């Protein structure tokens, strides 16, 4: 790898790490609300967030001028909706946490409620 590419990749990595350090907590909370899991036991939410962050990192260079938080939130919502409809994979078959008030809602209702009221 050329030195210029290495330094550009290192800068990209540092920028993305700073973004995740700043926005990761709020994004995980959003994912946890979407999956209606307990904040202490949220493997589906963490998996959903990991996929959304991977997609955000893949298009990081093209985000100049766009808000990376909005893009990641968009990926969270589309990943959750797609997973709720397809119902494949071990993590997607788990039921929501029974103590969660959002557990009684359908996945589509949860998506609308979280994006509308929590994310505004």
QUITAZI-V402612 format. One record per pair of residues at least 12 apart in sequence whose ideal C-beta (glycine too) atoms are under 10 Angstrom apart, sorted by sequence separation. I is the first residue (numbers start at 1). J is the second residue. If there is no record, write none. Layout:
BEGIN
i | j
I | J
I | J
END
This chain:
BEGIN
i | j
32 | 44
33 | 45
35 | 47
56 | 68
59 | 71
80 | 92
102 | 114
29 | 42
31 | 44
32 | 45
35 | 48
56 | 69
28 | 42
31 | 45
32 | 46
34 | 48
35 | 49
96 | 110
30 | 45
31 | 46
34 | 49
53 | 68
56 | 71
57 | 72
92 | 107
29 | 45
31 | 47
32 | 48
55 | 71
56 | 72
59 | 75
28 | 45
31 | 48
32 | 49
55 | 72
56 | 73
58 | 75
27 | 45
28 | 46
30 | 48
31 | 49
56 | 74
30 | 49
31 | 50
52 | 71
53 | 72
55 | 74
56 | 75
28 | 48
29 | 49
31 | 51
52 | 72
55 | 75
56 | 76
87 | 107
27 | 48
28 | 49
31 | 52
52 | 73
54 | 75
55 | 76
27 | 49
30 | 52
52 | 74
53 | 75
84 | 106
85 | 107
49 | 72
52 | 75
53 | 76
55 | 78
84 | 107
85 | 108
51 | 75
52 | 76
55 | 79
83 | 107
84 | 108
24 | 49
27 | 52
51 | 76
52 | 77
27 | 53
49 | 75
52 | 78
81 | 107
84 | 110
48 | 75
49 | 76
52 | 79
80 | 107
81 | 108
84 | 111
48 | 76
51 | 79
52 | 80
80 | 108
20 | 49
24 | 53
27 | 56
48 | 77
50 | 79
51 | 80
23 | 53
49 | 79
80 | 110
81 | 111
45 | 76
48 | 79
51 | 82
80 | 111
47 | 79
48 | 80
51 | 83
20 | 53
23 | 56
78 | 111
19 | 53
77 | 111
80 | 114
45 | 80
48 | 83
76 | 111
77 | 112
80 | 115
20 | 56
44 | 80
47 | 83
16 | 53
19 | 56
20 | 57
77 | 114
19 | 57
76 | 114
77 | 115
44 | 83
76 | 115
16 | 56
17 | 57
16 | 57
19 | 60
31 | 72
73 | 114
74 | 115
27 | 69
30 | 72
31 | 73
34 | 76
47 | 89
73 | 115
77 | 119
26 | 69
30 | 73
34 | 77
47 | 90
48 | 91
76 | 119
13 | 57
16 | 60
19 | 63
47 | 91
48 | 92
12 | 57
15 | 60
23 | 68
27 | 72
31 | 76
34 | 79
35 | 80
44 | 89
46 | 91
47 | 92
15 | 61
22 | 68
23 | 69
27 | 73
30 | 76
31 | 77
34 | 80
44 | 90
45 | 91
73 | 119
13 | 60
16 | 63
22 | 69
26 | 73
30 | 77
34 | 81
43 | 90
44 | 91
12 | 60
15 | 63
20 | 68
24 | 72
27 | 75
28 | 76
31 | 79
35 | 83
43 | 91
44 | 92
12 | 61
19 | 68
23 | 72
27 | 76
31 | 80
34 | 83
35 | 84
44 | 93
70 | 119
19 | 69
23 | 73
30 | 80
34 | 84
44 | 94
69 | 119
43 | 94
16 | 68
20 | 72
44 | 96
8 | 61
15 | 68
19 | 72
41 | 94
42 | 97
35 | 91
41 | 97
35 | 92
37 | 94
40 | 97
37 | 95
38 | 96
39 | 97
35 | 94
36 | 95
37 | 96
38 | 97
36 | 96
37 | 97
38 | 98
35 | 96
36 | 97
38 | 99
39 | 100
34 | 96
35 | 97
36 | 98
38 | 100
36 | 99
37 | 100
36 | 100
32 | 97
35 | 100
36 | 101
37 | 102
36 | 102
37 | 103
33 | 100
35 | 102
36 | 103
32 | 100
34 | 102
35 | 103
36 | 104
33 | 102
36 | 105
32 | 102
36 | 107
35 | 107
34 | 107
36 | 110
35 | 110
34 | 110
33 | 110
34 | 111
33 | 111
36 | 114
34 | 113
35 | 114
33 | 113
34 | 114
33 | 114
34 | 115
32 | 114
33 | 115
31 | 114
30 | 114
33 | 117
34 | 118
29 | 114
30 | 115
33 | 118
33 | 119
30 | 118
29 | 118
30 | 119
26 | 118
26 | 119
END
